[in-house]
Amino acid sequence: MDCEGGSEPLLTGQQEPKPQLDTMVSTKSRKLRRCRSAPMVEPILIESNRSRFLEGPRSVFDEVNPHYKRVAVYLFIYLSISTVCFYLVRNQISGDKTYGILDSIYFCIVTMTTVGYGDLIPNSTVTKLLSCAFVFSGMILIGFSLSRAADCLVENQEILLVKALHLRQKPNSAELLKEMETNRVRYRFMIFSILLVVLIASGTIFLTTIEKMEIVDAFYCVCSTITTLGYGDKSFSTPAGRIFAIFWILMSTICLAQLLFAFAECYTESRQRSLVQWVLTRKTTAADLEAADLDDDGVVGAAEFVIYKLKEMGKINQEDISLILTEFRNLDVDESGTLSPSDIYLAQSTRKDR
């Protein structure tokens, strides 16, 4: 900080640091230095470690990913309410029936996934209104909750796929994470493609063996179900078939939706990589330097050049830069153009006083 615009430092009595005196101090200890106004971190860490060691044994359910728990709760609530409602009005639903509870759950799944075979049809005002209500709530459940659970499943499968592809190379954990992040979308597309093929094959085999369909009719029914087309001329009519359909329809429709999303994501990522490659390989002109000069001093620094290239790549925009610069000016209390711990402390104190 300058004093009255001069070049003399504010702390005139401060001695210059003696060279080579701190060579015995490790880099780690220098990084851990902090000003006296900084909050105490060590007691908090010690307390957290102490509570971690003192806590009792955790159950199996505590290790389950929170997304799975949330999806299980939502699905259980949805199926419970809808099954009870449709079971109470089962006499107002016409079509090919087997058992009351089984038909109710089957009708819920067919409604939630928007397959709508037409083998069970609501034929009263109450059942039609219930169907309208549960089809919308079911679509919301699939769109937000179940897709998150699929993402968690794919994350685990991506790690296994990367390990399988690099089985002989034996990469370390850092290389594994880097590889997974770089090709995350491609691996996601591969996993859902394999999963969809398995589901199509299993559904076709089941329909030919249990429902006694011809191979072409079974494949036709599988495709119309997975795409939620549901013509209704072919469907699951036996009790065993409807038990299978409750799980298979749910998994196959979600898998197809995730595959289509992964395909769109692959295309978007490919376009983004092409744009980045073009930005990094094209020749830099004087007009580029003028546009990259944020402070208008005639010189482009490394930070300004990086920001300009990121803007060209579409990673950030001018509004983001303006917001960040505004935050920087608010923290730069002494207006020196740099941030120090004292600036942060003074800025936070000013905010508290307000």
TORNUVEX-80661 format. One line per 2 residues: number of its first residue (from 0); their letters; for each residue x, y, z of C-alpha. Coordinates in pm, 1 decimal. Example, Ala and Ser with C-alpha at 12.3 -4.5 7.8 and 13.67 -1.06 7.14 Angstrom:
2
0> AS> 1230.0 -450.0 780.0 ~ 1367.0 -106.0 714.0
This chain:
354
0> MD> 0.0 0.0 0.0 ~ 142.4 342.0 -98.6
2> CE> 139.5 640.8 129.2 ~ -19.0 954.7 -33.0
4> GG> 45.5 820.9 -380.2 ~ 421.0 787.1 -325.5
6> SE> 634.8 480.5 -364.4 ~ 735.4 465.0 2.1
8> PL> 576.9 165.3 176.7 ~ 335.5 223.5 459.7
10> LT> 537.0 13.2 705.3 ~ 865.1 206.3 675.6
12> GQ> 1018.7 42.4 977.7 ~ 974.1 -305.8 842.9
14> QE> 1303.9 -475.1 775.1 ~ 1376.1 -653.0 454.4
16> PK> 1358.0 -1030.2 489.8 ~ 1697.8 -1194.9 528.3
18> PQ> 1774.5 -1434.1 246.1 ~ 1847.5 -1803.5 301.1
20> LD> 1742.3 -1793.9 669.7 ~ 1426.7 -1993.7 618.5
22> TM> 1576.0 -2273.8 412.4 ~ 1522.1 -2518.3 694.9
24> VS> 1152.6 -2437.8 709.5 ~ 950.9 -2686.2 506.4
26> TK> 714.9 -2579.6 230.9 ~ 430.1 -2735.0 422.9
28> SR> 489.5 -2518.9 728.1 ~ 507.9 -2205.5 514.6
30> KL> 176.0 -2292.4 355.6 ~ 20.2 -2334.7 696.3
32> RR> 111.8 -1982.6 809.5 ~ -185.6 -1754.7 855.7
34> CR> -261.8 -1416.9 999.1 ~ -377.8 -1378.5 1355.5
36> SA> -724.9 -1278.9 1245.1 ~ -782.6 -1607.7 1065.2
38> PM> -1031.8 -1845.5 1227.5 ~ -906.1 -2132.7 1434.2
40> VE> -931.5 -2451.0 1230.7 ~ -736.7 -2702.5 1434.2
42> PI> -985.5 -2747.5 1721.5 ~ -1264.4 -2806.0 1473.0
44> LI> -1066.9 -3072.6 1293.4 ~ -973.8 -3240.2 1617.9
46> ES> -1333.5 -3237.1 1735.1 ~ -1457.1 -3380.5 1405.0
48> NR> -1200.8 -3659.2 1418.9 ~ -1294.7 -3732.2 1778.1
50> SR> -1663.7 -3758.8 1695.7 ~ -1582.5 -3980.3 1398.9
52> FL> -1396.0 -4227.5 1618.1 ~ -1654.5 -4217.6 1896.0
54> EG> -1958.9 -4277.6 1674.7 ~ -2109.9 -4624.5 1677.6
56> PR> -2110.2 -4880.4 1397.9 ~ -2299.0 -4780.0 1086.7
58> SV> -2570.9 -4994.2 935.8 ~ -2581.2 -5120.0 579.8
60> FD> -2846.6 -4863.1 488.2 ~ -2613.4 -4578.6 590.8
62> EV> -2372.2 -4678.6 313.4 ~ -2638.7 -4650.7 42.8
64> NP> -2605.5 -4353.5 -189.6 ~ -2853.4 -4076.8 -94.4
66> HY> -2990.1 -4076.8 -449.7 ~ -3090.4 -4441.6 -416.1
68> KR> -3262.3 -4372.6 -85.0 ~ -3454.4 -4078.7 -227.3
70> VA> -3561.6 -4270.0 -535.8 ~ -3669.1 -4570.5 -329.2
72> VY> -3879.9 -4349.8 -102.1 ~ -4046.0 -4164.1 -392.5
74> LF> -4115.3 -4483.2 -583.4 ~ -4254.5 -4658.4 -276.9
76> IY> -4486.9 -4367.1 -199.7 ~ -4603.1 -4342.2 -560.5
78> LS> -4667.6 -4713.8 -603.5 ~ -4834.1 -4745.7 -263.5
80> IS> -5079.3 -4461.9 -319.7 ~ -5152.9 -4547.3 -681.6
82> TV> -5189.6 -4921.9 -613.1 ~ -5434.6 -4861.5 -330.5
84> CF> -5635.8 -4615.5 -541.0 ~ -5658.0 -4843.2 -844.4
86> YL> -5727.8 -5147.3 -629.8 ~ -6023.9 -4972.7 -470.5
88> VR> -6167.5 -4892.2 -815.6 ~ -6060.6 -5222.7 -976.8
90> NQ> -6421.7 -5300.3 -1069.4 ~ -6426.3 -4979.6 -1276.7
92> IS> -6128.5 -5096.8 -1488.1 ~ -6205.2 -5328.1 -1776.2
94> GD> -5977.5 -5554.9 -1977.4 ~ -5767.0 -5868.6 -1934.1
96> KT> -5740.2 -5919.6 -1558.1 ~ -5543.4 -6166.6 -1344.5
98> YG> -5518.3 -6077.1 -973.5 ~ -5638.6 -5754.3 -812.6
100> IL> -5315.9 -5636.0 -648.4 ~ -5095.3 -5753.2 -936.0
102> DS> -5313.8 -5583.2 -1194.2 ~ -5313.0 -5262.1 -988.9
104> IY> -4931.8 -5249.9 -968.3 ~ -4901.1 -5345.1 -1335.5
106> FC> -5148.4 -5073.1 -1432.9 ~ -4948.6 -4820.7 -1225.4
108> IV> -4622.3 -4907.9 -1402.3 ~ -4782.8 -4896.7 -1747.8
110> TM> -4938.5 -4560.3 -1663.4 ~ -4625.4 -4411.1 -1504.5
112> TT> -4403.5 -4503.2 -1800.5 ~ -4671.4 -4384.0 -2049.2
114> VG> -4665.7 -4724.3 -2226.6 ~ -5045.0 -4760.7 -2217.3
116> YG> -5102.2 -5100.2 -2378.1 ~ -5477.8 -5077.5 -2353.3
118> DL> -5515.7 -5424.1 -2202.7 ~ -5649.3 -5255.8 -1887.8
120> IP> -5874.2 -4956.3 -1953.3 ~ -6040.6 -4717.4 -1705.7
122> NS> -6413.3 -4704.3 -1788.8 ~ -6548.0 -4455.5 -1533.0
124> TV> -6501.3 -4087.1 -1454.8 ~ -6314.9 -4159.0 -1130.1
126> TK> -6064.1 -4399.7 -1285.8 ~ -6003.8 -4167.5 -1581.4
128> LL> -5927.1 -3874.4 -1350.3 ~ -5699.9 -4094.7 -1139.6
130> SC> -5515.0 -4205.8 -1451.7 ~ -5462.3 -3844.6 -1557.8
132> AF> -5326.7 -3752.6 -1216.1 ~ -5091.7 -4049.3 -1182.4
134> VF> -4955.0 -4030.3 -1535.5 ~ -4828.0 -3674.8 -1478.0
136> SG> -4687.1 -3749.8 -1133.2 ~ -4527.1 -4065.4 -1269.7
138> MI> -4354.8 -3878.0 -1551.0 ~ -4215.3 -3629.8 -1300.2
140> LI> -4090.6 -3914.8 -1083.9 ~ -3911.1 -4078.4 -1375.1
142> GF> -3773.7 -3754.8 -1514.0 ~ -3613.5 -3627.5 -1194.5
144> SL> -3571.3 -3903.6 -940.4 ~ -3510.5 -4224.0 -1131.1
146> SR> -3267.0 -4065.7 -1375.7 ~ -3050.2 -3955.7 -1082.3
148> AA> -3038.4 -4309.0 -954.6 ~ -2930.7 -4424.9 -1299.9
150> DC> -2653.1 -4166.0 -1297.1 ~ -2521.5 -4304.1 -969.0
152> LV> -2526.9 -4654.2 -1112.0 ~ -2340.4 -4548.6 -1424.9
154> EN> -2070.3 -4371.1 -1225.0 ~ -1980.3 -4701.1 -1061.5
156> QE> -1995.1 -4883.7 -1394.6 ~ -1769.2 -4623.4 -1557.0
158> IL> -1492.6 -4702.3 -1308.6 ~ -1522.9 -5073.1 -1381.3
160> LV> -1516.5 -5007.4 -1756.2 ~ -1202.9 -4792.5 -1734.4
162> KA> -1033.4 -5059.5 -1524.2 ~ -1126.4 -5323.5 -1779.6
164> LH> -990.2 -5115.1 -2068.0 ~ -663.3 -5056.8 -1880.0
166> LR> -631.0 -5397.5 -1720.3 ~ -274.3 -5458.0 -1834.8
168> QK> -155.0 -5101.4 -1784.7 ~ -259.7 -5090.8 -1417.0
170> PN> -309.9 -4713.2 -1393.1 ~ -300.3 -4540.4 -1057.6
172> SA> -601.6 -4369.4 -906.9 ~ -511.8 -4024.2 -1044.7
174> EL> -480.3 -4153.7 -1400.0 ~ -801.9 -4350.2 -1356.9
176> LK> -998.5 -4044.0 -1248.7 ~ -849.6 -3834.2 -1529.5
178> EM> -938.0 -4098.4 -1787.6 ~ -1291.0 -4134.7 -1652.6
180> ET> -1351.8 -3758.9 -1654.3 ~ -1212.0 -3714.8 -2005.6
182> NR> -1423.4 -3990.4 -2162.2 ~ -1714.4 -3980.1 -1917.8
184> VR> -1982.4 -3915.9 -2179.9 ~ -1849.9 -4179.7 -2418.7
186> YR> -1839.2 -4442.4 -2145.3 ~ -2191.1 -4348.0 -2039.0
188> FM> -2314.2 -4400.0 -2394.4 ~ -2138.1 -4737.8 -2418.3
190> IF> -2277.8 -4860.3 -2086.5 ~ -2637.4 -4768.2 -2164.7
192> SI> -2605.8 -4918.5 -2513.0 ~ -2493.5 -5252.1 -2367.5
194> LL> -2762.9 -5233.4 -2100.0 ~ -3034.6 -5165.8 -2357.9
196> VV> -2925.1 -5461.4 -2571.7 ~ -2940.0 -5687.9 -2265.6
198> LI> -3288.0 -5562.4 -2177.0 ~ -3415.4 -5609.4 -2532.5
200> AS> -3276.3 -5962.4 -2546.2 ~ -3414.1 -6058.3 -2205.3
202> GT> -3758.7 -5917.6 -2286.2 ~ -3771.5 -6098.3 -2619.9
204> IF> -3665.8 -6429.8 -2464.9 ~ -3920.4 -6393.4 -2185.4
206> LT> -4208.7 -6318.7 -2421.8 ~ -4126.0 -6614.8 -2643.7
208> TI> -4092.1 -6860.7 -2354.8 ~ -4354.7 -6742.9 -2103.1
210> EK> -4606.5 -6550.1 -2313.9 ~ -4567.4 -6799.7 -2602.6
212> ME> -4525.1 -6532.6 -2868.9 ~ -4350.8 -6571.6 -3199.7
214> IV> -3997.5 -6429.3 -3211.4 ~ -4100.6 -6142.0 -3439.7
216> DA> -4407.2 -6058.1 -3228.1 ~ -4198.0 -6069.4 -2910.3
218> FY> -3936.3 -5833.5 -3055.5 ~ -4215.4 -5609.6 -3185.0
220> CV> -4374.8 -5596.6 -2838.3 ~ -4038.6 -5520.9 -2677.0
222> CS> -3965.1 -5232.0 -2912.5 ~ -4313.8 -5081.5 -2877.5
224> TI> -4283.1 -5104.8 -2500.0 ~ -3934.1 -4957.7 -2464.7
226> TT> -4022.9 -4663.2 -2687.4 ~ -4348.6 -4622.0 -2484.7
228> LG> -4542.1 -4657.6 -2810.0 ~ -4766.9 -4928.4 -2667.9
230> YG> -4995.8 -5022.5 -2957.7 ~ -5171.4 -5272.9 -2732.5
232> DK> -5208.6 -5560.3 -2977.1 ~ -4926.1 -5740.4 -2794.7
234> SF> -4874.2 -5715.2 -2418.4 ~ -4809.8 -5911.3 -2098.2
236> ST> -5123.2 -6111.3 -2019.7 ~ -5015.1 -6387.5 -1777.8
238> PA> -4951.1 -6335.4 -1403.3 ~ -4582.2 -6428.1 -1445.2
240> GR> -4554.4 -6193.6 -1741.8 ~ -4697.7 -5900.6 -1548.3
242> IF> -4465.3 -5961.2 -1254.5 ~ -4174.1 -5952.3 -1499.5
244> AI> -4319.3 -5645.5 -1671.3 ~ -4336.4 -5446.8 -1345.9
246> FW> -3955.5 -5445.3 -1322.6 ~ -3860.0 -5478.9 -1688.6
248> IL> -4073.4 -5192.5 -1821.9 ~ -3939.7 -4956.0 -1557.3
250> MS> -3574.1 -5039.0 -1627.3 ~ -3600.1 -5047.6 -2007.6
252> TI> -3781.1 -4716.1 -2050.9 ~ -3536.8 -4537.7 -1819.7
254> CL> -3241.2 -4698.6 -1997.3 ~ -3359.4 -4577.5 -2338.5
256> AQ> -3415.0 -4224.2 -2207.3 ~ -3064.6 -4219.1 -2059.0
258> LL> -2916.2 -4353.7 -2382.6 ~ -3079.4 -4080.2 -2589.4
260> FA> -2958.2 -3818.9 -2343.3 ~ -2603.9 -3961.6 -2356.6
262> FA> -2614.4 -3952.0 -2737.9 ~ -2714.8 -3584.8 -2733.6
264> EC> -2443.8 -3514.9 -2477.8 ~ -2182.6 -3687.6 -2695.9
266> YT> -2282.9 -3472.9 -2992.7 ~ -2268.7 -3153.4 -2786.5
268> ES> -1930.8 -3245.9 -2642.5 ~ -1796.4 -3322.2 -2989.2
270> RQ> -1906.2 -2979.0 -3112.0 ~ -1748.4 -2818.5 -2807.8
272> RS> -1417.5 -2996.5 -2863.7 ~ -1415.3 -2887.4 -3227.2
274> LV> -1468.0 -2526.9 -3119.8 ~ -1189.2 -2548.9 -2862.2
276> QW> -954.3 -2700.4 -3120.6 ~ -1033.3 -2418.6 -3364.0
278> VL> -976.1 -2150.7 -3099.5 ~ -640.0 -2296.5 -2995.3
280> TR> -506.3 -2348.2 -3347.4 ~ -610.2 -2028.4 -3524.3
282> KT> -361.2 -1742.8 -3555.6 ~ -375.2 -1463.4 -3301.0
284> TA> -410.3 -1116.3 -3452.7 ~ -365.7 -763.5 -3324.7
286> AD> -744.1 -734.1 -3299.7 ~ -743.5 -1030.5 -3062.9
288> LE> -486.6 -863.4 -2839.4 ~ -691.9 -544.8 -2834.5
290> AA> -1003.1 -739.6 -2736.2 ~ -812.3 -934.2 -2471.4
292> DL> -673.1 -619.3 -2305.7 ~ -922.7 -586.8 -2021.7
294> DD> -750.8 -298.8 -1838.1 ~ -662.2 -104.3 -2156.4
296> DG> -293.7 -68.5 -2064.9 ~ -168.0 -181.2 -2406.5
298> VV> -25.3 -505.3 -2268.5 ~ -201.1 -843.9 -2246.5
300> GA> -104.0 -1056.2 -1947.6 ~ -139.1 -1429.3 -1910.0
302> AE> -461.9 -1398.2 -1709.8 ~ -617.6 -1164.7 -1967.9
304> FV> -518.3 -1396.8 -2252.8 ~ -667.3 -1699.9 -2073.7
306> IY> -992.5 -1514.9 -2008.4 ~ -1015.0 -1407.8 -2373.3
308> KL> -962.8 -1763.3 -2497.7 ~ -1219.5 -1899.6 -2254.2
310> KE> -1469.2 -1644.8 -2386.1 ~ -1403.0 -1760.8 -2740.2
312> MG> -1454.6 -2123.4 -2637.3 ~ -1788.5 -2036.7 -2483.3
314> KI> -1677.0 -2139.4 -2134.9 ~ -1754.7 -1798.5 -1985.6
316> NQ> -1920.2 -1477.9 -2100.8 ~ -1874.9 -1107.9 -2033.8
318> ED> -2143.9 -1106.6 -1766.5 ~ -1955.3 -1369.7 -1566.0
320> IS> -1633.8 -1167.5 -1594.5 ~ -1807.8 -849.6 -1482.2
322> LI> -1952.1 -1019.7 -1174.4 ~ -1612.4 -1160.6 -1077.8
324> LT> -1441.4 -823.5 -1127.1 ~ -1705.9 -657.8 -911.1
326> EF> -1638.7 -908.4 -633.7 ~ -1264.6 -843.6 -669.6
328> RN> -1310.7 -465.9 -636.9 ~ -1525.4 -513.7 -327.4
330> LD> -1252.2 -722.3 -164.3 ~ -967.6 -492.2 -275.8
332> VD> -1016.7 -241.8 6.9 ~ -683.6 -59.3 -39.5
334> ES> -735.5 -42.4 -417.9 ~ -387.3 -176.9 -483.3
336> GT> -495.5 -414.3 -757.7 ~ -403.6 -718.8 -552.3
338> LS> -567.7 -911.4 -269.3 ~ -405.0 -981.6 65.0
340> PS> -530.5 -1135.1 391.6 ~ -572.0 -786.5 534.6
342> DI> -799.3 -691.4 243.0 ~ -1017.8 -995.1 305.8
344> YL> -1036.7 -920.3 676.8 ~ -1125.1 -553.2 623.7
346> AQ> -1384.3 -636.3 359.7 ~ -1553.2 -894.0 581.7
348> ST> -1547.9 -652.4 877.5 ~ -1709.6 -382.9 664.1
350> RK> -1985.1 -623.6 559.4 ~ -2052.5 -721.2 919.6
352> DR> -2080.6 -355.3 1024.3 ~ -2341.1 -301.1 757.3
